[in-house]
Amino acid sequence: MDPVNFAYAVLKAIQQRIELTEQAILAGSPKTMEDYRQLAGELKGLQFAEQEIKDTLDKNEKEES
């Protein structure tokens, strides 16, 4: 698997996890404040990773043009 396809596969997995985490928060799954903080922290980290991968892919596409 080439690096670009790998990046897109990881990005897709991250986006799916973001969606699941958001759904869990909105559905009221966290029963304690600690559970909520854990999910919110996970979501923030996933969003950061998603943006970094998107930025890198965009940069790569611009360099290839």
CHARMM internal coordinates of N, CA and C (Angstrom, degrees):
IC EDIT
DIST 1 N 1 CA 1.4520
DIST 1 CA 1 C 1.5286
ANGL 1 N 1 CA 1 C 107.73
DIST 1 C 2 N 1.3155
ANGL 1 CA 1 C 2 N 115.13
DIHE 1 N 1 CA 1 C 2 N 129.90
DIST 2 N 2 CA 1.4615
ANGL 1 C 2 N 2 CA 117.95
DIHE 1 CA 1 C 2 N 2 CA -179.92
DIST 2 CA 2 C 1.5348
ANGL 2 N 2 CA 2 C 110.19
DIHE 1 C 2 N 2 CA 2 C -76.50
DIST 2 C 3 N 1.3283
ANGL 2 CA 2 C 3 N 117.92
DIHE 2 N 2 CA 2 C 3 N 161.01
DIST 3 N 3 CA 1.4690
ANGL 2 C 3 N 3 CA 121.60
DIHE 2 CA 2 C 3 N 3 CA -175.22
DIST 3 CA 3 C 1.5287
ANGL 3 N 3 CA 3 C 114.50
DIHE 2 C 3 N 3 CA 3 C -58.81
DIST 3 C 4 N 1.3211
ANGL 3 CA 3 C 4 N 117.80
DIHE 3 N 3 CA 3 C 4 N -36.33
DIST 4 N 4 CA 1.4677
ANGL 3 C 4 N 4 CA 119.75
DIHE 3 CA 3 C 4 N 4 CA -179.00
DIST 4 CA 4 C 1.5253
ANGL 4 N 4 CA 4 C 110.48
DIHE 3 C 4 N 4 CA 4 C -68.01
DIST 4 C 5 N 1.3162
ANGL 4 CA 4 C 5 N 117.06
DIHE 4 N 4 CA 4 C 5 N -45.03
DIST 5 N 5 CA 1.4707
ANGL 4 C 5 N 5 CA 119.96
DIHE 4 CA 4 C 5 N 5 CA 177.50
DIST 5 CA 5 C 1.5217
ANGL 5 N 5 CA 5 C 111.19
DIHE 4 C 5 N 5 CA 5 C -63.82
DIST 5 C 6 N 1.3193
ANGL 5 CA 5 C 6 N 116.58
DIHE 5 N 5 CA 5 C 6 N -37.27
DIST 6 N 6 CA 1.4602
ANGL 5 C 6 N 6 CA 120.82
DIHE 5 CA 5 C 6 N 6 CA 176.16
DIST 6 CA 6 C 1.5287
ANGL 6 N 6 CA 6 C 110.17
DIHE 5 C 6 N 6 CA 6 C -61.28
DIST 6 C 7 N 1.3303
ANGL 6 CA 6 C 7 N 116.49
DIHE 6 N 6 CA 6 C 7 N -45.71
DIST 7 N 7 CA 1.4660
ANGL 6 C 7 N 7 CA 121.02
DIHE 6 CA 6 C 7 N 7 CA 179.95
DIST 7 CA 7 C 1.5266
ANGL 7 N 7 CA 7 C 110.94
DIHE 6 C 7 N 7 CA 7 C -60.28
DIST 7 C 8 N 1.3378
ANGL 7 CA 7 C 8 N 116.54
DIHE 7 N 7 CA 7 C 8 N -42.84
DIST 8 N 8 CA 1.4658
ANGL 7 C 8 N 8 CA 119.42
DIHE 7 CA 7 C 8 N 8 CA 178.65
DIST 8 CA 8 C 1.5325
ANGL 8 N 8 CA 8 C 111.50
DIHE 7 C 8 N 8 CA 8 C -65.75
DIST 8 C 9 N 1.3168
ANGL 8 CA 8 C 9 N 117.58
DIHE 8 N 8 CA 8 C 9 N -36.32
DIST 9 N 9 CA 1.4692
ANGL 8 C 9 N 9 CA 120.83
DIHE 8 CA 8 C 9 N 9 CA 177.99
DIST 9 CA 9 C 1.5268
ANGL 9 N 9 CA 9 C 110.61
DIHE 8 C 9 N 9 CA 9 C -66.16
DIST 9 C 10 N 1.3093
ANGL 9 CA 9 C 10 N 117.02
DIHE 9 N 9 CA 9 C 10 N -43.06
DIST 10 N 10 CA 1.4706
ANGL 9 C 10 N 10 CA 120.92
DIHE 9 CA 9 C 10 N 10 CA 177.92
DIST 10 CA 10 C 1.5232
ANGL 10 N 10 CA 10 C 109.71
DIHE 9 C 10 N 10 CA 10 C -65.22
DIST 10 C 11 N 1.3238
ANGL 10 CA 10 C 11 N 116.98
DIHE 10 N 10 CA 10 C 11 N -42.69
DIST 11 N 11 CA 1.4606
ANGL 10 C 11 N 11 CA 121.44
DIHE 10 CA 10 C 11 N 11 CA 178.97
DIST 11 CA 11 C 1.5257
ANGL 11 N 11 CA 11 C 110.75
DIHE 10 C 11 N 11 CA 11 C -58.91
DIST 11 C 12 N 1.3094
ANGL 11 CA 11 C 12 N 116.98
DIHE 11 N 11 CA 11 C 12 N -43.45
DIST 12 N 12 CA 1.4655
ANGL 11 C 12 N 12 CA 120.87
DIHE 11 CA 11 C 12 N 12 CA 179.13
DIST 12 CA 12 C 1.5277
ANGL 12 N 12 CA 12 C 111.22
DIHE 11 C 12 N 12 CA 12 C -62.37
DIST 12 C 13 N 1.3191
ANGL 12 CA 12 C 13 N 116.90
DIHE 12 N 12 CA 12 C 13 N -42.75
DIST 13 N 13 CA 1.4613
ANGL 12 C 13 N 13 CA 121.23
DIHE 12 CA 12 C 13 N 13 CA 178.92
DIST 13 CA 13 C 1.5273
ANGL 13 N 13 CA 13 C 110.60
DIHE 12 C 13 N 13 CA 13 C -63.85
DIST 13 C 14 N 1.3254
ANGL 13 CA 13 C 14 N 116.65
DIHE 13 N 13 CA 13 C 14 N -40.88
DIST 14 N 14 CA 1.4641
ANGL 13 C 14 N 14 CA 120.93
DIHE 13 CA 13 C 14 N 14 CA 178.74
DIST 14 CA 14 C 1.5269
ANGL 14 N 14 CA 14 C 110.03
DIHE 13 C 14 N 14 CA 14 C -64.79
DIST 14 C 15 N 1.3155
ANGL 14 CA 14 C 15 N 117.32
DIHE 14 N 14 CA 14 C 15 N -43.58
DIST 15 N 15 CA 1.4610
ANGL 14 C 15 N 15 CA 120.76
DIHE 14 CA 14 C 15 N 15 CA -179.63
DIST 15 CA 15 C 1.5238
ANGL 15 N 15 CA 15 C 111.18
DIHE 14 C 15 N 15 CA 15 C -63.78
DIST 15 C 16 N 1.3123
ANGL 15 CA 15 C 16 N 117.47
DIHE 15 N 15 CA 15 C 16 N -37.41
DIST 16 N 16 CA 1.4638
ANGL 15 C 16 N 16 CA 120.40
DIHE 15 CA 15 C 16 N 16 CA 176.94
DIST 16 CA 16 C 1.5187
ANGL 16 N 16 CA 16 C 110.89
DIHE 15 C 16 N 16 CA 16 C -65.45
DIST 16 C 17 N 1.3244
ANGL 16 CA 16 C 17 N 116.42
DIHE 16 N 16 CA 16 C 17 N -40.78
DIST 17 N 17 CA 1.4610
ANGL 16 C 17 N 17 CA 120.11
DIHE 16 CA 16 C 17 N 17 CA 179.20
DIST 17 CA 17 C 1.5263
ANGL 17 N 17 CA 17 C 110.99
DIHE 16 C 17 N 17 CA 17 C -67.75
DIST 17 C 18 N 1.3360
ANGL 17 CA 17 C 18 N 117.25
DIHE 17 N 17 CA 17 C 18 N -37.60
DIST 18 N 18 CA 1.4660
ANGL 17 C 18 N 18 CA 120.92
DIHE 17 CA 17 C 18 N 18 CA 175.88
DIST 18 CA 18 C 1.5226
ANGL 18 N 18 CA 18 C 109.30
DIHE 17 C 18 N 18 CA 18 C -58.75
DIST 18 C 19 N 1.3164
ANGL 18 CA 18 C 19 N 116.53
DIHE 18 N 18 CA 18 C 19 N -46.93
DIST 19 N 19 CA 1.4601
ANGL 18 C 19 N 19 CA 120.76
DIHE 18 CA 18 C 19 N 19 CA -179.21
DIST 19 CA 19 C 1.5295
ANGL 19 N 19 CA 19 C 111.36
DIHE 18 C 19 N 19 CA 19 C -60.44
DIST 19 C 20 N 1.3204
ANGL 19 CA 19 C 20 N 116.74
DIHE 19 N 19 CA 19 C 20 N -45.18
DIST 20 N 20 CA 1.4706
ANGL 19 C 20 N 20 CA 120.29
DIHE 19 CA 19 C 20 N 20 CA 178.74
DIST 20 CA 20 C 1.5221
ANGL 20 N 20 CA 20 C 111.88
DIHE 19 C 20 N 20 CA 20 C -63.20
DIST 20 C 21 N 1.3101
ANGL 20 CA 20 C 21 N 116.59
DIHE 20 N 20 CA 20 C 21 N -40.73
DIST 21 N 21 CA 1.4610
ANGL 20 C 21 N 21 CA 121.09
DIHE 20 CA 20 C 21 N 21 CA -179.46
DIST 21 CA 21 C 1.5231
ANGL 21 N 21 CA 21 C 110.80
DIHE 20 C 21 N 21 CA 21 C -66.80
DIST 21 C 22 N 1.3316
ANGL 21 CA 21 C 22 N 116.40
DIHE 21 N 21 CA 21 C 22 N -43.40
DIST 22 N 22 CA 1.4722
ANGL 21 C 22 N 22 CA 120.19
DIHE 21 CA 21 C 22 N 22 CA 177.29
DIST 22 CA 22 C 1.5231
ANGL 22 N 22 CA 22 C 110.63
DIHE 21 C 22 N 22 CA 22 C -61.23
DIST 22 C 23 N 1.3207
ANGL 22 CA 22 C 23 N 116.84
DIHE 22 N 22 CA 22 C 23 N -43.44
DIST 23 N 23 CA 1.4612
ANGL 22 C 23 N 23 CA 120.80
DIHE 22 CA 22 C 23 N 23 CA 179.02
DIST 23 CA 23 C 1.5227
ANGL 23 N 23 CA 23 C 111.42
DIHE 22 C 23 N 23 CA 23 C -62.00
DIST 23 C 24 N 1.3128
ANGL 23 CA 23 C 24 N 116.54
DIHE 23 N 23 CA 23 C 24 N -40.24
DIST 24 N 24 CA 1.4640
ANGL 23 C 24 N 24 CA 120.30
DIHE 23 CA 23 C 24 N 24 CA 179.41
DIST 24 CA 24 C 1.5226
ANGL 24 N 24 CA 24 C 110.82
DIHE 23 C 24 N 24 CA 24 C -63.61
DIST 24 C 25 N 1.3162
ANGL 24 CA 24 C 25 N 116.32
DIHE 24 N 24 CA 24 C 25 N -42.21
DIST 25 N 25 CA 1.4734
ANGL 24 C 25 N 25 CA 119.73
DIHE 24 CA 24 C 25 N 25 CA 179.44
DIST 25 CA 25 C 1.5262
ANGL 25 N 25 CA 25 C 110.20
DIHE 24 C 25 N 25 CA 25 C -65.82
DIST 25 C 26 N 1.3313
ANGL 25 CA 25 C 26 N 116.69
DIHE 25 N 25 CA 25 C 26 N -47.68
DIST 26 N 26 CA 1.4625
ANGL 25 C 26 N 26 CA 120.76
DIHE 25 CA 25 C 26 N 26 CA -177.73
DIST 26 CA 26 C 1.5224
ANGL 26 N 26 CA 26 C 112.77
DIHE 25 C 26 N 26 CA 26 C -66.75
DIST 26 C 27 N 1.3205
ANGL 26 CA 26 C 27 N 117.01
DIHE 26 N 26 CA 26 C 27 N -28.92
DIST 27 N 27 CA 1.4668
ANGL 26 C 27 N 27 CA 120.93
DIHE 26 CA 26 C 27 N 27 CA 179.65
DIST 27 CA 27 C 1.5229
ANGL 27 N 27 CA 27 C 112.34
DIHE 26 C 27 N 27 CA 27 C -80.21
DIST 27 C 28 N 1.3260
ANGL 27 CA 27 C 28 N 116.37
DIHE 27 N 27 CA 27 C 28 N -5.83
DIST 28 N 28 CA 1.4581
ANGL 27 C 28 N 28 CA 119.28
DIHE 27 CA 27 C 28 N 28 CA 179.47
DIST 28 CA 28 C 1.5089
ANGL 28 N 28 CA 28 C 113.84
DIHE 27 C 28 N 28 CA 28 C 81.19
DIST 28 C 29 N 1.3172
ANGL 28 CA 28 C 29 N 117.16
DIHE 28 N 28 CA 28 C 29 N 23.36
DIST 29 N 29 CA 1.4665
ANGL 28 C 29 N 29 CA 120.91
DIHE 28 CA 28 C 29 N 29 CA -179.39
DIST 29 CA 29 C 1.5242
ANGL 29 N 29 CA 29 C 113.88
DIHE 28 C 29 N 29 CA 29 C -61.56
DIST 29 C 30 N 1.3468
ANGL 29 CA 29 C 30 N 118.65
DIHE 29 N 29 CA 29 C 30 N -39.17
DIST 30 N 30 CA 1.4690
ANGL 29 C 30 N 30 CA 117.23
DIHE 29 CA 29 C 30 N 30 CA 179.96
DIST 30 CA 30 C 1.5308
ANGL 30 N 30 CA 30 C 110.30
DIHE 29 C 30 N 30 CA 30 C -67.11
DIST 30 C 31 N 1.3063
ANGL 30 CA 30 C 31 N 115.33
DIHE 30 N 30 CA 30 C 31 N 122.29
DIST 31 N 31 CA 1.4701
ANGL 30 C 31 N 31 CA 120.46
DIHE 30 CA 30 C 31 N 31 CA -177.50
DIST 31 CA 31 C 1.5219
ANGL 31 N 31 CA 31 C 112.35
DIHE 30 C 31 N 31 CA 31 C -90.52
DIST 31 C 32 N 1.3133
ANGL 31 CA 31 C 32 N 116.27
DIHE 31 N 31 CA 31 C 32 N -22.39
DIST 32 N 32 CA 1.4596
ANGL 31 C 32 N 32 CA 120.00
DIHE 31 CA 31 C 32 N 32 CA 178.95
DIST 32 CA 32 C 1.5188
ANGL 32 N 32 CA 32 C 108.83
DIHE 31 C 32 N 32 CA 32 C -125.46
DIST 32 C 33 N 1.3164
ANGL 32 CA 32 C 33 N 115.48
DIHE 32 N 32 CA 32 C 33 N 165.28
DIST 33 N 33 CA 1.4561
ANGL 32 C 33 N 33 CA 120.20
DIHE 32 CA 32 C 33 N 33 CA 177.79
DIST 33 CA 33 C 1.5226
ANGL 33 N 33 CA 33 C 110.05
DIHE 32 C 33 N 33 CA 33 C -63.76
DIST 33 C 34 N 1.3107
ANGL 33 CA 33 C 34 N 117.67
DIHE 33 N 33 CA 33 C 34 N -34.69
DIST 34 N 34 CA 1.4680
ANGL 33 C 34 N 34 CA 121.25
DIHE 33 CA 33 C 34 N 34 CA 177.84
DIST 34 CA 34 C 1.5283
ANGL 34 N 34 CA 34 C 110.77
DIHE 33 C 34 N 34 CA 34 C -63.92
DIST 34 C 35 N 1.3274
ANGL 34 CA 34 C 35 N 116.60
DIHE 34 N 34 CA 34 C 35 N -41.28
DIST 35 N 35 CA 1.4739
ANGL 34 C 35 N 35 CA 119.99
DIHE 34 CA 34 C 35 N 35 CA 176.59
DIST 35 CA 35 C 1.5208
ANGL 35 N 35 CA 35 C 110.47
DIHE 34 C 35 N 35 CA 35 C -61.83
DIST 35 C 36 N 1.3308
ANGL 35 CA 35 C 36 N 116.38
DIHE 35 N 35 CA 35 C 36 N -43.17
DIST 36 N 36 CA 1.4629
ANGL 35 C 36 N 36 CA 121.01
DIHE 35 CA 35 C 36 N 36 CA 178.91
DIST 36 CA 36 C 1.5269
ANGL 36 N 36 CA 36 C 110.76
DIHE 35 C 36 N 36 CA 36 C -61.95
DIST 36 C 37 N 1.3218
ANGL 36 CA 36 C 37 N 116.00
DIHE 36 N 36 CA 36 C 37 N -46.12
DIST 37 N 37 CA 1.4722
ANGL 36 C 37 N 37 CA 119.90
DIHE 36 CA 36 C 37 N 37 CA 179.34
DIST 37 CA 37 C 1.5171
ANGL 37 N 37 CA 37 C 111.49
DIHE 36 C 37 N 37 CA 37 C -60.55
DIST 37 C 38 N 1.3113
ANGL 37 CA 37 C 38 N 116.50
DIHE 37 N 37 CA 37 C 38 N -39.81
DIST 38 N 38 CA 1.4651
ANGL 37 C 38 N 38 CA 120.48
DIHE 37 CA 37 C 38 N 38 CA 179.22
DIST 38 CA 38 C 1.5257
ANGL 38 N 38 CA 38 C 110.64
DIHE 37 C 38 N 38 CA 38 C -62.83
DIST 38 C 39 N 1.3276
ANGL 38 CA 38 C 39 N 116.92
DIHE 38 N 38 CA 38 C 39 N -46.90
DIST 39 N 39 CA 1.4589
ANGL 38 C 39 N 39 CA 120.46
DIHE 38 CA 38 C 39 N 39 CA 179.43
DIST 39 CA 39 C 1.5325
ANGL 39 N 39 CA 39 C 111.39
DIHE 38 C 39 N 39 CA 39 C -65.84
DIST 39 C 40 N 1.3289
ANGL 39 CA 39 C 40 N 116.51
DIHE 39 N 39 CA 39 C 40 N -40.80
DIST 40 N 40 CA 1.4663
ANGL 39 C 40 N 40 CA 120.01
DIHE 39 CA 39 C 40 N 40 CA 179.15
DIST 40 CA 40 C 1.5299
ANGL 40 N 40 CA 40 C 110.51
DIHE 39 C 40 N 40 CA 40 C -64.18
DIST 40 C 41 N 1.3135
ANGL 40 CA 40 C 41 N 117.35
DIHE 40 N 40 CA 40 C 41 N -39.59
DIST 41 N 41 CA 1.4640
ANGL 40 C 41 N 41 CA 121.20
DIHE 40 CA 40 C 41 N 41 CA 177.30
DIST 41 CA 41 C 1.5192
ANGL 41 N 41 CA 41 C 111.87
DIHE 40 C 41 N 41 CA 41 C -66.16
DIST 41 C 42 N 1.3230
ANGL 41 CA 41 C 42 N 115.55
DIHE 41 N 41 CA 41 C 42 N -41.35
DIST 42 N 42 CA 1.4638
ANGL 41 C 42 N 42 CA 119.94
DIHE 41 CA 41 C 42 N 42 CA 177.21
DIST 42 CA 42 C 1.5275
ANGL 42 N 42 CA 42 C 109.75
DIHE 41 C 42 N 42 CA 42 C -61.85
DIST 42 C 43 N 1.3247
ANGL 42 CA 42 C 43 N 116.29
DIHE 42 N 42 CA 42 C 43 N -44.32
DIST 43 N 43 CA 1.4579
ANGL 42 C 43 N 43 CA 120.85
DIHE 42 CA 42 C 43 N 43 CA -179.81
DIST 43 CA 43 C 1.5257
ANGL 43 N 43 CA 43 C 111.44
DIHE 42 C 43 N 43 CA 43 C -61.47
DIST 43 C 44 N 1.3106
ANGL 43 CA 43 C 44 N 116.08
DIHE 43 N 43 CA 43 C 44 N -43.94
DIST 44 N 44 CA 1.4643
ANGL 43 C 44 N 44 CA 120.09
DIHE 43 CA 43 C 44 N 44 CA 179.31
DIST 44 CA 44 C 1.5363
ANGL 44 N 44 CA 44 C 110.93
DIHE 43 C 44 N 44 CA 44 C -62.06
DIST 44 C 45 N 1.3127
ANGL 44 CA 44 C 45 N 117.64
DIHE 44 N 44 CA 44 C 45 N -43.13
DIST 45 N 45 CA 1.4597
ANGL 44 C 45 N 45 CA 121.60
DIHE 44 CA 44 C 45 N 45 CA 178.50
DIST 45 CA 45 C 1.5179
ANGL 45 N 45 CA 45 C 112.22
DIHE 44 C 45 N 45 CA 45 C -64.62
DIST 45 C 46 N 1.3300
ANGL 45 CA 45 C 46 N 116.22
DIHE 45 N 45 CA 45 C 46 N -41.45
DIST 46 N 46 CA 1.4621
ANGL 45 C 46 N 46 CA 120.27
DIHE 45 CA 45 C 46 N 46 CA 178.58
DIST 46 CA 46 C 1.5224
ANGL 46 N 46 CA 46 C 111.28
DIHE 45 C 46 N 46 CA 46 C -64.94
DIST 46 C 47 N 1.3294
ANGL 46 CA 46 C 47 N 116.66
DIHE 46 N 46 CA 46 C 47 N -40.75
DIST 47 N 47 CA 1.4587
ANGL 46 C 47 N 47 CA 120.43
DIHE 46 CA 46 C 47 N 47 CA 179.22
DIST 47 CA 47 C 1.5221
ANGL 47 N 47 CA 47 C 110.95
DIHE 46 C 47 N 47 CA 47 C -65.50
DIST 47 C 48 N 1.3226
ANGL 47 CA 47 C 48 N 116.63
DIHE 47 N 47 CA 47 C 48 N -37.70
DIST 48 N 48 CA 1.4570
ANGL 47 C 48 N 48 CA 120.51
DIHE 47 CA 47 C 48 N 48 CA 176.93
DIST 48 CA 48 C 1.5303
ANGL 48 N 48 CA 48 C 110.28
DIHE 47 C 48 N 48 CA 48 C -63.01
DIST 48 C 49 N 1.3350
ANGL 48 CA 48 C 49 N 115.90
DIHE 48 N 48 CA 48 C 49 N -47.99
DIST 49 N 49 CA 1.4691
ANGL 48 C 49 N 49 CA 120.49
DIHE 48 CA 48 C 49 N 49 CA -179.92
DIST 49 CA 49 C 1.5258
ANGL 49 N 49 CA 49 C 110.40
DIHE 48 C 49 N 49 CA 49 C -61.96
DIST 49 C 50 N 1.3253
ANGL 49 CA 49 C 50 N 117.35
DIHE 49 N 49 CA 49 C 50 N -42.01
DIST 50 N 50 CA 1.4613
ANGL 49 C 50 N 50 CA 121.23
DIHE 49 CA 49 C 50 N 50 CA 178.17
DIST 50 CA 50 C 1.5270
ANGL 50 N 50 CA 50 C 110.94
DIHE 49 C 50 N 50 CA 50 C -58.23
DIST 50 C 51 N 1.3181
ANGL 50 CA 50 C 51 N 117.00
DIHE 50 N 50 CA 50 C 51 N -46.85
DIST 51 N 51 CA 1.4603
ANGL 50 C 51 N 51 CA 120.52
DIHE 50 CA 50 C 51 N 51 CA -178.01
DIST 51 CA 51 C 1.5280
ANGL 51 N 51 CA 51 C 111.67
DIHE 50 C 51 N 51 CA 51 C -66.21
DIST 51 C 52 N 1.3156
ANGL 51 CA 51 C 52 N 117.37
DIHE 51 N 51 CA 51 C 52 N -39.19
DIST 52 N 52 CA 1.4626
ANGL 51 C 52 N 52 CA 120.86
DIHE 51 CA 51 C 52 N 52 CA 178.64
DIST 52 CA 52 C 1.5295
ANGL 52 N 52 CA 52 C 111.14
DIHE 51 C 52 N 52 CA 52 C -62.59
DIST 52 C 53 N 1.3212
ANGL 52 CA 52 C 53 N 116.42
DIHE 52 N 52 CA 52 C 53 N -42.77
DIST 53 N 53 CA 1.4639
ANGL 52 C 53 N 53 CA 120.11
DIHE 52 CA 52 C 53 N 53 CA 179.38
DIST 53 CA 53 C 1.5213
ANGL 53 N 53 CA 53 C 110.13
DIHE 52 C 53 N 53 CA 53 C -66.64
DIST 53 C 54 N 1.3317
ANGL 53 CA 53 C 54 N 117.24
DIHE 53 N 53 CA 53 C 54 N -43.80
DIST 54 N 54 CA 1.4677
ANGL 53 C 54 N 54 CA 120.39
DIHE 53 CA 53 C 54 N 54 CA 178.27
DIST 54 CA 54 C 1.5252
ANGL 54 N 54 CA 54 C 111.08
DIHE 53 C 54 N 54 CA 54 C -59.88
DIST 54 C 55 N 1.3383
ANGL 54 CA 54 C 55 N 116.17
DIHE 54 N 54 CA 54 C 55 N -45.21
DIST 55 N 55 CA 1.4631
ANGL 54 C 55 N 55 CA 120.17
DIHE 54 CA 54 C 55 N 55 CA 179.90
DIST 55 CA 55 C 1.5238
ANGL 55 N 55 CA 55 C 111.35
DIHE 54 C 55 N 55 CA 55 C -61.22
DIST 55 C 56 N 1.3188
ANGL 55 CA 55 C 56 N 116.57
DIHE 55 N 55 CA 55 C 56 N -42.32
DIST 56 N 56 CA 1.4632
ANGL 55 C 56 N 56 CA 121.07
DIHE 55 CA 55 C 56 N 56 CA 179.87
DIST 56 CA 56 C 1.5251
ANGL 56 N 56 CA 56 C 111.27
DIHE 55 C 56 N 56 CA 56 C -65.85
DIST 56 C 57 N 1.3246
ANGL 56 CA 56 C 57 N 116.94
DIHE 56 N 56 CA 56 C 57 N -41.93
DIST 57 N 57 CA 1.4588
ANGL 56 C 57 N 57 CA 120.35
DIHE 56 CA 56 C 57 N 57 CA 178.13
DIST 57 CA 57 C 1.5293
ANGL 57 N 57 CA 57 C 110.96
DIHE 56 C 57 N 57 CA 57 C -65.12
DIST 57 C 58 N 1.3343
ANGL 57 CA 57 C 58 N 116.68
DIHE 57 N 57 CA 57 C 58 N -41.24
DIST 58 N 58 CA 1.4658
ANGL 57 C 58 N 58 CA 120.03
DIHE 57 CA 57 C 58 N 58 CA 177.77
DIST 58 CA 58 C 1.5179
ANGL 58 N 58 CA 58 C 111.16
DIHE 57 C 58 N 58 CA 58 C -62.47
DIST 58 C 59 N 1.3111
ANGL 58 CA 58 C 59 N 116.37
DIHE 58 N 58 CA 58 C 59 N -43.75
DIST 59 N 59 CA 1.4666
ANGL 58 C 59 N 59 CA 121.20
DIHE 58 CA 58 C 59 N 59 CA 178.44
DIST 59 CA 59 C 1.5241
ANGL 59 N 59 CA 59 C 110.43
DIHE 58 C 59 N 59 CA 59 C -60.87
DIST 59 C 60 N 1.3165
ANGL 59 CA 59 C 60 N 115.80
DIHE 59 N 59 CA 59 C 60 N -43.53
DIST 60 N 60 CA 1.4567
ANGL 59 C 60 N 60 CA 121.47
DIHE 59 CA 59 C 60 N 60 CA 179.78
DIST 60 CA 60 C 1.5316
ANGL 60 N 60 CA 60 C 111.08
DIHE 59 C 60 N 60 CA 60 C -61.94
DIST 60 C 61 N 1.3236
ANGL 60 CA 60 C 61 N 117.00
DIHE 60 N 60 CA 60 C 61 N -42.98
DIST 61 N 61 CA 1.4579
ANGL 60 C 61 N 61 CA 121.71
DIHE 60 CA 60 C 61 N 61 CA 179.73
DIST 61 CA 61 C 1.5283
ANGL 61 N 61 CA 61 C 110.97
DIHE 60 C 61 N 61 CA 61 C -64.15
DIST 61 C 62 N 1.3239
ANGL 61 CA 61 C 62 N 117.14
DIHE 61 N 61 CA 61 C 62 N -40.87
DIST 62 N 62 CA 1.4623
ANGL 61 C 62 N 62 CA 121.20
DIHE 61 CA 61 C 62 N 62 CA 179.12
DIST 62 CA 62 C 1.5171
ANGL 62 N 62 CA 62 C 111.62
DIHE 61 C 62 N 62 CA 62 C -65.38
DIST 62 C 63 N 1.3309
ANGL 62 CA 62 C 63 N 116.81
DIHE 62 N 62 CA 62 C 63 N -37.47
DIST 63 N 63 CA 1.4669
ANGL 62 C 63 N 63 CA 121.09
DIHE 62 CA 62 C 63 N 63 CA 179.70
DIST 63 CA 63 C 1.5239
ANGL 63 N 63 CA 63 C 111.16
DIHE 62 C 63 N 63 CA 63 C -69.04
DIST 63 C 64 N 1.3345
ANGL 63 CA 63 C 64 N 116.78
DIHE 63 N 63 CA 63 C 64 N -30.56
DIST 64 N 64 CA 1.4643
ANGL 63 C 64 N 64 CA 120.66
DIHE 63 CA 63 C 64 N 64 CA -179.70
DIST 64 CA 64 C 1.5275
ANGL 64 N 64 CA 64 C 112.22
DIHE 63 C 64 N 64 CA 64 C -78.93
DIST 64 C 65 N 1.3261
ANGL 64 CA 64 C 65 N 116.98
DIHE 64 N 64 CA 64 C 65 N -18.66
DIST 65 N 65 CA 1.4716
ANGL 64 C 65 N 65 CA 120.53
DIHE 64 CA 64 C 65 N 65 CA -178.73
DIST 65 CA 65 C 1.5001
ANGL 65 N 65 CA 65 C 112.70
DIHE 64 C 65 N 65 CA 65 C -77.27
END
COOR INIT
IC SEED 1 N 1 CA 1 C
IC BUILD
